[in-house]
Amino acid sequence: MKYGLLTLLAASSVLAHGHHAHKHRRGVHPHPQLSQSADDCVCSTYVTTKVHTITVDVPDQPEITKTVIPIVESPKPAVPQCPGSPNCPDDTVPTPDVITGSTPGIYTIPAKTITLTTTATVAIPKVTTLTPGPNTYGGVTTIVKTATTVICPVATEVVEDDVTISKVIMTTYVCPTPGTYHIGATTTSVITQTEVVCPEATEYAPGTYTHPETTITLTKTSQVYVCPLETDTPAAPSAPVEAQPTSVPAPVEKPKEEPKEEPKEEPKEEPKEEPKEEPKEEPTSISTPKPTTAPNTPGSSGDHWSIAYSPYSGVNQCKSAEEVAADVAVIKQKGFEAVRVYETSCKTLEIVGAECAKHGLKMIIGVDLREHASSGERDIPAIVSWAKWELVSMIVVGNEDTSHAGADPSWVAGKISDARARFKAAGYNGVITTSETFGIWDGNDSRFSHAWSILCPVVDVIGANYHPWFDGNRTGKQAGEFAAELMNNVKSTCNKKVYILEAGWPSGGRHPLGDGVAAKASPEEQAAAIQSMRETIGGFTSFFTYSNDLWKVDQPDYERAFGCGQLF
């Protein structure tokens, strides 16, 4: 197994802290084109291929569907930047603090409180991770299906009186053909992974914005950290409007209809209404993001919000649509409000999504970042094409990619930012996060003690996986109390809400630390653990998992014993 050595080397420190990485589908990854049920197939073709490694020169192929557009200021009135000033000083609007460490070390960001009395749109700094090779970042991304005119506020940097400042300007562009357009974006090529800061147009609603004094540890030279301000007392609650490009057909002059007089009553003549000219279509402006709490806040007032579900009937076999329908009906009957899925194979979006829509359930959708899923390039386009955003409670980009797979946190952060931009462009304005162990979020995983400072700026909420059985030191009845303690500890890490996106306990199997531990795998201990977690953290937890994963044939026996749907 590719990650086996890394996992073994880190086992002692991670297990001791109680944050063992329990990876969904560890070691078994059904092919993206899994065989469907007999009802969906007519025949199967098997091809045996002998693979040789060769080196060939492949010419660069231009991505013809993507166009980078320089911004040109529109003659329309500029977006109001702040009350009484075209360029807002830091003490006028809640501009995040940006720290760039000249050397590795500990930095303290002073506490800050800003009160805003009117709505303002400003350019705020945003950290973007560039990967080796060509990169396009910043600006506004929009996808159009026809020739279209878009009008949007774009943040840019300009030089005025020999001083470089960030400002927001309104720009208009006519997209001549269908495709993806990056308006006001920057293109560059880098040799190594690099962090850059670029401005982003952001709308602030009236309210009070604050952040406490924050101490951070930067581990690299020129590492960038953005400390955002959270809405404390907004004048009126409002969900954020992400930077969602909205396209409309290019205006076409319509023939005007002749105004018709109102019919007159006899013998009394009614006053005539002035004929009104039919309003012309105008391009719709693109809205800007608002830095408030995440929209459509997930969770439940009950004790079991969500449950993980995998539509697999065996190794490399998908459940039929009828089997999925029966499972989802039971999930609804048991009172769950959401279903967590991990990827898009087995027609998960189409089949599971249709059943969730039928039963009024939300979906927590996963993007698989592993190599077998093309580092997200299988799932992201599939989700964008599906686009049933009304069903989505949350999108989880990656699952224990740092804690279990050993991925660089900066790489994961870059993937999250890229996915966010593509989902925004497709119309999604909801919650985006990644799922990691508590050891990553609280800095107690000694291998990646600073990962939290890299991941926090790119997620809307903290997504944690929690499997206390691996800790070995606690019984099932203590699982809920320990979870609540960990949640409280990490809340201050990002100053964001915490969700447990996996929480489970096996009903069988031998513990990796041996038989002398307090944590036992049995039906009785599993029932006690699930009940304990329901009582303490159930309203913000996705329980793992609906049924035993019998398809995990080459993994330890306990990996096949986490099914807990029968306990609800």
KOLKESE-69039 format. One record per residue (C-alpha): x, y, z; residue in three letters. Coordinates in steps of 0.05 Angstrom, whole numbers, padded with zeros to 5 digits, always signed. Example, Ala and Ser with C-alpha at 12.3 -4.5 7.8 and 13.67 -1.06 7.14 Angstrom:
<sites>
+00246-00090+00156ala
+00273-00021+00143ser
</sites>
This chain:
<sites>
+00000+00000+00000met
+00030+00066-00021lys
+00019+00102+00045tyr
+00031+00043+00091gly
+00103+00060+00111leu
+00085+00132+00128leu
+00025+00109+00169thr
+00068+00059+00209leu
+00123+00110+00223leu
+00072+00159+00251ala
+00029+00109+00287ala
+00058+00116+00357ser
+00051+00192+00362ser
-00017+00195+00328val
-00048+00137+00366leu
-00023+00165+00432ala
-00059+00230+00419his
-00123+00195+00402gly
-00128+00223+00332his
-00115+00160+00291his
-00129+00170+00217ala
-00187+00125+00200his
-00189+00130+00124lys
-00254+00115+00089his
-00240+00061+00037arg
-00168+00054+00061arg
-00128+00013+00012gly
-00186-00005-00034val
-00206+00043-00088his
-00258+00018-00139pro
-00242+00041-00209his
-00278+00106-00230pro
-00316+00067-00283gln
-00344+00013-00236leu
-00389-00039-00267ser
-00462-00025-00256gln
-00516-00075-00238ser
-00543-00124-00288ala
-00602-00078-00300asp
-00555-00024-00327asp
-00509-00068-00369cys
-00516-00108-00433val
-00445-00136-00438cys
-00376-00128-00409ser
-00310-00123-00447thr
-00245-00141-00412tyr
-00179-00116-00439val
-00111-00140-00415thr
-00057-00087-00424thr
+00018-00093-00413lys
+00044-00026-00390val
+00114+00000-00406his
+00144+00065-00381thr
+00168+00108-00439ile
+00187+00180-00446thr
+00157+00220-00503val
+00156+00293-00520asp
+00085+00318-00517val
+00072+00388-00545pro
+00035+00436-00501asp
-00039+00436-00519gln
-00074+00503-00509pro
-00137+00500-00466glu
-00182+00533-00516ile
-00242+00537-00469thr
-00206+00583-00420lys
-00193+00655-00435thr
-00159+00706-00391val
-00189+00775-00400ile
-00152+00839-00378pro
-00198+00886-00342ile
-00220+00951-00373val
-00257+01000-00328glu
-00329+01008-00349ser
-00359+01077-00358pro
-00413+01057-00309lys
-00407+01086-00239pro
-00355+01051-00197ala
-00374+01006-00139val
-00378+01047-00074pro
-00314+01029-00038gln
-00328+01058+00030cys
-00364+01117+00060pro
-00334+01183+00036gly
-00270+01154+00006ser
-00251+01120-00059pro
-00197+01080-00025asn
-00215+01053+00043cys
-00162+01058+00097pro
-00152+00997+00142asp
-00189+01029+00200asp
-00252+01042+00159thr
-00270+00972+00136val
-00255+00904+00165pro
-00195+00888+00121thr
-00162+00823+00143pro
-00092+00827+00171asp
-00039+00796+00126val
+00026+00770+00156ile
+00084+00752+00112thr
+00140+00722+00153gly
+00208+00746+00131ser
+00237+00689+00171thr
+00205+00628+00206pro
+00182+00644+00276gly
+00125+00664+00321ile
+00083+00724+00302tyr
+00029+00759+00343thr
-00030+00794+00308ile
-00063+00846+00353pro
-00137+00843+00368ala
-00180+00885+00321lys
-00252+00910+00321thr
-00284+00950+00265ile
-00355+00977+00262thr
-00385+00990+00193leu
-00449+01031+00187thr
-00461+01024+00112thr
-00448+00971+00060thr
-00379+00976+00027ala
-00344+00937-00028thr
-00269+00935-00023val
-00209+00896-00047ala
-00184+00849+00007ile
-00121+00807+00005pro
-00128+00733-00010lys
-00073+00681-00006val
-00068+00635-00066thr
-00022+00575-00071thr
+00011+00568-00139leu
+00035+00499-00161thr
+00096+00487-00205pro
+00080+00505-00277gly
+00031+00554-00307pro
-00022+00584-00261asn
-00082+00630-00269thr
-00107+00665-00207tyr
-00146+00725-00182gly
-00201+00762-00219gly
-00270+00732-00230val
-00284+00666-00265thr
-00348+00655-00304thr
-00373+00599-00349ile
-00419+00618-00407val
-00457+00573-00454lys
-00473+00626-00507thr
-00447+00694-00529ala
-00457+00734-00466thr
-00444+00802-00434thr
-00421+00803-00362val
-00413+00863-00316ile
-00376+00852-00251cys
-00334+00887-00198pro
-00262+00864-00202val
-00207+00877-00151ala
-00141+00899-00181thr
-00076+00933-00162glu
-00060+01002-00192val
-00004+01051-00183val
-00025+01121-00161glu
+00028+01173-00144asp
+00082+01119-00143asp
+00042+01079-00091val
+00011+01011-00107thr
-00059+01005-00080ile
-00115+00955-00087ser
-00182+00980-00112lys
-00247+00954-00141val
-00269+00975-00210ile
-00330+00956-00251met
-00314+00922-00316thr
-00357+00899-00375thr
-00338+00843-00423tyr
-00375+00811-00481val
-00358+00736-00482cys
-00359+00721-00557pro
-00365+00645-00552thr
-00383+00592-00501pro
-00327+00576-00452gly
-00293+00593-00386thr
-00269+00665-00378tyr
-00223+00692-00324his
-00237+00766-00322ile
-00182+00807-00291gly
-00141+00745-00275ala
-00065+00740-00273thr
-00025+00686-00309thr
+00044+00665-00287thr
+00090+00605-00285ser
+00130+00584-00224val
+00184+00532-00213ile
+00166+00513-00141thr
+00102+00518-00100gln
+00092+00591-00083thr
+00043+00632-00042glu
+00020+00699-00070val
-00028+00751-00044val
-00078+00781-00093cys
-00138+00826-00081pro
-00210+00801-00083glu
-00272+00844-00089ala
-00312+00833-00025thr
-00376+00865-00001glu
-00382+00880+00074tyr
-00451+00888+00105ala
-00462+00937+00162pro
-00442+00908+00228gly
-00385+00898+00277thr
-00325+00856+00256tyr
-00273+00829+00303thr
-00217+00780+00315his
-00180+00767+00381pro
-00105+00773+00390glu
-00076+00714+00351thr
-00008+00681+00357thr
+00015+00640+00297ile
+00078+00601+00280thr
+00105+00608+00209leu
+00151+00552+00188thr
+00176+00577+00121lys
+00209+00640+00095thr
+00159+00688+00062ser
+00101+00645+00086gln
+00036+00684+00083val
-00020+00681+00135tyr
-00087+00718+00130val
-00124+00732+00194cys
-00197+00747+00176pro
-00248+00785+00217leu
-00312+00750+00235glu
-00380+00784+00236thr
-00396+00797+00309asp
-00460+00838+00310thr
-00487+00848+00239pro
-00541+00899+00230ala
-00585+00847+00198ala
-00570+00773+00189pro
-00551+00757+00118ser
-00519+00698+00083ala
-00455+00711+00044pro
-00460+00721-00030val
-00400+00687-00060glu
-00367+00715-00122ala
-00415+00680-00169gln
-00408+00700-00241pro
-00477+00708-00271thr
-00483+00709-00346ser
-00540+00736-00388val
-00550+00738-00463pro
-00519+00797-00499ala
-00570+00853-00504pro
-00607+00852-00570val
-00650+00911-00590glu
-00722+00888-00592lys
-00776+00917-00636pro
-00819+00960-00591lys
-00892+00943-00586glu
-00941+00998-00603glu
-00971+01024-00538pro
-01043+01005-00532lys
-01095+01051-00502glu
-01137+01025-00445glu
-01208+01009-00467pro
-01257+01064-00451lys
-01322+01051-00416glu
-01384+01084-00444glu
-01411+01134-00431pro
-01360+01153-00377lys
-01289+01161-00400glu
-01235+01134-00354glu
-01169+01171-00349pro
-01118+01142-00397lys
-01054+01112-00371glu
-00990+01136-00403glu
-00963+01082-00448pro
-00902+01049-00417lys
-00842+01028-00458glu
-00824+00955-00449glu
-00762+00950-00406pro
-00700+00928-00442lys
-00658+00870-00419glu
-00595+00892-00383glu
-00535+00850-00366pro
-00538+00824-00295thr
-00481+00846-00250ser
-00438+00794-00216ile
-00445+00797-00141ser
-00385+00799-00094thr
-00371+00755-00034pro
-00390+00777+00036lys
-00344+00755+00093pro
-00398+00732+00140thr
-00412+00663+00167thr
-00422+00607+00117ala
-00491+00604+00083pro
-00543+00552+00098asn
-00508+00530+00161thr
-00510+00454+00164pro
-00529+00415+00226gly
-00590+00389+00263ser
-00628+00406+00325ser
-00634+00331+00337gly
-00582+00280+00357asp
-00563+00249+00290his
-00552+00298+00233trp
-00519+00255+00179ser
-00493+00186+00162ile
-00439+00163+00114ala
-00462+00120+00056tyr
-00424+00081+00003ser
-00463+00052-00056pro
-00419-00010-00063tyr
-00443-00082-00059ser
-00375-00115-00066gly
-00305-00105-00092val
-00311-00063-00155asn
-00386-00072-00155gln
-00440-00019-00149cys
-00508-00026-00117lys
-00567-00024-00163ser
-00613+00036-00165ala
-00665-00006-00129glu
-00617-00024-00073glu
-00596+00049-00064val
-00670+00070-00063ala
-00684+00020-00007ala
-00624+00044+00034asp
-00640+00118+00028val
-00712+00105+00047ala
-00688+00072+00111val
-00640+00129+00125ile
-00698+00178+00120lys
-00742+00134+00163gln
-00689+00134+00218lys
-00692+00210+00222gly
-00627+00231+00189phe
-00625+00298+00154glu
-00565+00288+00108ala
-00523+00234+00074val
-00448+00238+00066arg
-00418+00209+00002val
-00345+00208-00015tyr
-00339+00211-00090glu
-00377+00207-00156thr
-00366+00136-00179ser
-00424+00087-00184cys
-00468+00144-00209lys
-00471+00168-00137thr
-00494+00239-00154leu
-00548+00216-00201glu
-00575+00156-00163ile
-00564+00175-00090val
-00581+00247-00107gly
-00648+00228-00138ala
-00667+00188-00076glu
-00645+00244-00029cys
-00688+00293-00068ala
-00746+00245-00065lys
-00742+00239+00011his
-00721+00311+00028gly
-00650+00294+00049leu
-00589+00338+00040lys
-00522+00313+00014met
-00451+00323+00039ile
-00411+00313-00025ile
-00339+00291-00027gly
-00283+00306-00076val
-00231+00251-00077asp
-00161+00281-00084leu
-00123+00215-00089arg
-00084+00194-00151glu
-00135+00141-00172his
-00186+00197-00178ala
-00139+00243-00218ser
-00128+00288-00157ser
-00200+00313-00160gly
-00206+00320-00235glu
-00255+00262-00237arg
-00302+00289-00185asp
-00300+00365-00193ile
-00324+00365-00266pro
-00377+00313-00249ala
-00404+00356-00192ile
-00403+00419-00235val
-00441+00383-00290ser
-00492+00354-00241trp
-00502+00421-00205ala
-00561+00402-00160lys
-00539+00455-00110trp
-00606+00456-00074glu
-00590+00386-00048leu
-00520+00402-00023val
-00508+00417+00050ser
-00432+00417+00045met
-00375+00400-00003ile
-00315+00364+00027val
-00253+00371-00015val
-00206+00315+00006gly
-00211+00265+00063asn
-00151+00257+00109glu
-00103+00272+00052asp
-00052+00302+00100thr
-00061+00260+00162ser
-00067+00193+00126his
-00037+00202+00057ala
+00019+00250+00078gly
+00001+00304+00028ala
+00032+00373+00037asp
-00021+00418+00070pro
-00005+00473+00020ser
-00021+00426-00037trp
-00087+00408-00005val
-00103+00482+00007ala
-00089+00497-00066gly
-00136+00442-00087lys
-00191+00469-00042ile
-00182+00540-00070ser
-00184+00514-00141asp
-00247+00473-00128ala
-00280+00532-00093arg
-00269+00577-00154ala
-00298+00525-00201arg
-00358+00511-00158phe
-00372+00586-00150lys
-00369+00595-00225ala
-00420+00539-00232ala
-00468+00572-00183gly
-00451+00540-00115tyr
-00450+00589-00057asn
-00450+00540+00001gly
-00401+00512+00052val
-00335+00482+00030ile
-00285+00448+00075thr
-00237+00388+00079thr
-00239+00331+00128ser
-00180+00317+00173glu
-00165+00286+00241thr
-00167+00329+00303phe
-00091+00322+00307gly
-00085+00363+00243ile
-00134+00417+00266trp
-00105+00426+00336asp
-00031+00420+00317gly
-00019+00357+00358asn
-00001+00314+00299asp
+00075+00322+00305ser
+00085+00308+00230arg
+00043+00368+00209phe
+00039+00413+00271ser
+00027+00476+00229his
-00022+00448+00178ala
-00080+00483+00212trp
-00051+00552+00196ser
-00050+00533+00122ile
-00118+00500+00118leu
-00158+00549+00162cys
-00159+00607+00111pro
-00187+00563+00055val
-00245+00529+00091val
-00312+00555+00115asp
-00318+00507+00174val
-00272+00457+00208ile
-00287+00386+00184gly
-00259+00332+00231ala
-00259+00256+00230asn
-00265+00224+00298tyr
-00257+00150+00315his
-00240+00145+00390pro
-00233+00069+00387trp
-00164+00077+00355phe
-00140+00117+00416asp
-00147+00054+00457gly
-00154+00090+00523asn
-00229+00100+00526arg
-00291+00057+00530thr
-00352+00067+00486gly
-00388+00106+00540lys
-00332+00157+00542gln
-00332+00170+00467ala
-00381+00228+00468gly
-00347+00266+00526glu
-00279+00260+00492phe
-00308+00286+00426ala
-00339+00347+00459ala
-00272+00362+00491glu
-00235+00359+00425leu
-00288+00402+00390met
-00280+00456+00443asn
-00204+00454+00436asn
-00204+00466+00361val
-00258+00519+00357lys
-00207+00574+00371ser
-00159+00547+00319thr
-00195+00577+00260cys
-00250+00615+00297asn
-00298+00573+00256lys
-00353+00524+00270lys
-00333+00451+00279val
-00367+00391+00246tyr
-00349+00319+00256ile
-00354+00288+00187leu
-00338+00217+00209glu
-00352+00187+00278ala
-00355+00113+00290gly
-00337+00052+00331trp
-00328-00019+00304pro
-00371-00077+00326ser
-00314-00127+00317gly
-00241-00137+00302gly
-00174-00137+00338arg
-00146-00071+00362his
-00080-00051+00327pro
-00050-00037+00396leu
-00067-00107+00422gly
-00118-00137+00469asp
-00097-00099+00532gly
-00130-00033+00514val
-00194-00006+00545ala
-00227+00004+00477ala
-00261-00060+00456lys
-00294-00076+00389ala
-00361-00109+00403ser
-00434-00097+00387pro
-00446-00074+00459glu
-00388-00025+00460glu
-00407+00001+00392gln
-00478+00014+00416ala
-00452+00050+00478ala
-00405+00093+00437ala
-00458+00114+00386ile
-00507+00131+00441gln
-00455+00171+00478ser
-00437+00211+00415met
-00510+00222+00398arg
-00522+00254+00466glu
-00462+00302+00461thr
-00445+00316+00388ile
-00500+00284+00346gly
-00528+00349+00318gly
-00462+00365+00282phe
-00439+00295+00266thr
-00440+00248+00206ser
-00439+00178+00235phe
-00394+00126+00202phe
-00423+00086+00168thr
-00492+00062+00146tyr
-00473-00011+00137ser
-00411-00055+00143asn
-00362-00044+00086asp
-00354-00117+00067leu
-00319-00097+00003trp
-00256-00078+00043lys
-00229-00148+00034val
-00155-00133+00039asp
-00159-00090+00101gln
-00159-00107+00176pro
-00223-00139+00200asp
-00244-00079+00241tyr
-00247-00036+00177glu
-00307-00079+00155arg
-00344-00071+00221ala
-00363+00003+00227phe
-00434-00005+00202gly
-00480+00028+00253cys
-00545+00044+00216gly
-00581-00010+00255gln
-00570+00029+00320leu
-00615+00088+00300phe
</sites>
